[in-house]
Amino acid sequence: MKFTINPEKCTSCGICAEECPAEAISRKDESSLYTIYQPFCIRCSHCGIICPADAVICDAGDFSPWEPPEINQQDLLSFLQGKRSIRHYSEKPVSRDVLETLLFTGSVTSTASNRQEWEAVVVTGEKVRELSRDVMTFYQGIYKMARNPLFRFILAFTEAKRYVRNPGTFRKFRRFIERFEEGGDPVFFNAPAAVVLHAHKRHKQWGLTDCVLAGAAMMYGAQSFGLGSCMIGFAQVVLNFKSGLREKYGIGKKNTVHSVFTLGYSSRPYRKLPKRKPIPAQFIE
Ligand SMILES: Cc1cc2nc3c(=O)[nH]c(=O)nc-3n(C[C@H](O)[C@H](O)[C@H](O)COP(=O)(O)O)c2cc1C
């Protein structure tokens, strides 16, 4: 994508240069016109969407008009508060149209330096069950090893010590495995769809933040379609641990998975709000 300034329309007001976060817009002197220095441009569009003279040209087409929609603050809070992690789904599939709209919803969020380097894998139907089995195979292996006292003894000297030293954690883990072996899906809860957001390792600094922001927008967007969702850290851990599994699901070996979540229609209504503690905050004034 390339942005340029139409010299016939530009009034030299300079608002684009002030707006540009990348210091890409300047002019030589008071009598010359503003130009965009392409190597600095991060293609964020701010120049084009602020220009009062419509003088910025984007080779990908015109900028869509936009007016802030009227949103009632109380309704918005209620909508956000109503976002639950859904673990019981009806069998109704999520349509391709809705999935594509949600991907678009994710794509409108901010990314560091406007890099937009995230990628998505959308898994649906039986493929979600297969991914769930792949994830559980990994945990079954860990469980098998964790039952060996010698292995547990060694683990007690590693980062995993808080898991092996706590008998409650081990019991919970055993129940997790049993639920799978009894035919359940303790990873994706039989959801009809799941989304994996990932970014290349070279995008180390901000890939996680970019994916989490896009994922959050997708999950709230899903809610506006009456869809439930749930973040699945259990799957994220395994996908990041097993490069072969990433490869199987079309995720580059050099990519890190930053967000995994389910999508589907909840089979259970919630009629009350959960309790939450306030964010401990300081005001520095
Ligand atoms: C980073 C992250 C990872 C999570 N991983 C899982 C998971 O693997 N399985 C699960 O059932 N819930 C998972 N959750 C959901 C949380 O348990 C849930 O958000 C929390 O219990 C609060 O419930 P609520 O989302 O309905 O408000 C995860 C949430 C986050 C933010």
Ligand as a Chemical Component Dictionary entry (heavy atoms), coordinates in Angstrom:
data_LIG
# 
_chem_comp.id                   LIG 
_chem_comp.type                 NON-POLYMER 
_chem_comp.pdbx_formal_charge   0 
_chem_comp.three_letter_code    LIG 
# 
loop_
_chem_comp_atom.comp_id 
_chem_comp_atom.atom_id 
_chem_comp_atom.alt_atom_id 
_chem_comp_atom.type_symbol 
_chem_comp_atom.charge 
_chem_comp_atom.model_Cartn_x 
_chem_comp_atom.model_Cartn_y 
_chem_comp_atom.model_Cartn_z 
_chem_comp_atom.pdbx_ordinal 
LIG C1  C1  C 0 -4.970  -16.125 28.863 1  
LIG C2  C2  C 0 -6.187  -16.942 29.206 2  
LIG C3  C3  C 0 -6.135  -18.328 29.067 3  
LIG C4  C4  C 0 -7.257  -19.093 29.374 4  
LIG N1  N1  N 0 -7.217  -20.455 29.155 5  
LIG C5  C5  C 0 -8.316  -21.209 29.429 6  
LIG C6  C6  C 0 -8.326  -22.609 29.164 7  
LIG O1  O1  O 0 -7.358  -23.191 28.668 8  
LIG N2  N2  N 0 -9.454  -23.313 29.442 9  
LIG C7  C7  C 0 -10.579 -22.694 29.985 10 
LIG O2  O2  O 0 -11.565 -23.372 30.232 11 
LIG N3  N3  N 0 -10.593 -21.357 30.234 12 
LIG C8  C8  C 0 -9.515  -20.607 29.966 13 
LIG N4  N4  N 0 -9.528  -19.237 30.175 14 
LIG C9  C9  C 0 -10.755 -18.615 30.671 15 
LIG C10 C10 C 0 -10.654 -18.147 32.135 16 
LIG O3  O3  O 0 -10.664 -19.265 32.979 17 
LIG C11 C11 C 0 -11.848 -17.207 32.402 18 
LIG O4  O4  O 0 -11.641 -16.031 31.649 19 
LIG C12 C12 C 0 -12.013 -16.822 33.846 20 
LIG O5  O5  O 0 -12.322 -17.953 34.598 21 
LIG C13 C13 C 0 -13.112 -15.773 34.044 22 
LIG O6  O6  O 0 -14.342 -16.176 33.485 23 
LIG P1  P1  P 0 -15.106 -15.265 32.418 24 
LIG O7  O7  O 0 -14.202 -15.156 31.216 25 
LIG O8  O8  O 0 -16.397 -15.955 32.132 26 
LIG O9  O9  O 0 -15.328 -13.902 33.024 27 
LIG C14 C14 C 0 -8.434  -18.461 29.868 28 
LIG C15 C15 C 0 -8.472  -17.063 29.968 29 
LIG C16 C16 C 0 -7.379  -16.309 29.645 30 
LIG C17 C17 C 0 -7.464  -14.801 29.727 31 
# 
loop_
_chem_comp_bond.comp_id 
_chem_comp_bond.atom_id_1 
_chem_comp_bond.atom_id_2 
_chem_comp_bond.value_order 
_chem_comp_bond.pdbx_ordinal 
LIG C1  C2  SING 1  
LIG C2  C3  SING 2  
LIG C2  C16 DOUB 3  
LIG C3  C4  DOUB 4  
LIG C4  N1  SING 5  
LIG C4  C14 SING 6  
LIG N1  C5  DOUB 7  
LIG C5  C6  SING 8  
LIG C5  C8  SING 9  
LIG C6  O1  DOUB 10 
LIG C6  N2  SING 11 
LIG N2  C7  SING 12 
LIG C7  O2  DOUB 13 
LIG C7  N3  SING 14 
LIG N3  C8  DOUB 15 
LIG C8  N4  SING 16 
LIG N4  C9  SING 17 
LIG N4  C14 SING 18 
LIG C9  C10 SING 19 
LIG C10 O3  SING 20 
LIG C10 C11 SING 21 
LIG C11 O4  SING 22 
LIG C11 C12 SING 23 
LIG C12 O5  SING 24 
LIG C12 C13 SING 25 
LIG C13 O6  SING 26 
LIG O6  P1  SING 27 
LIG P1  O7  DOUB 28 
LIG P1  O8  SING 29 
LIG P1  O9  SING 30 
LIG C14 C15 DOUB 31 
LIG C15 C16 SING 32 
LIG C16 C17 SING 33 
# 
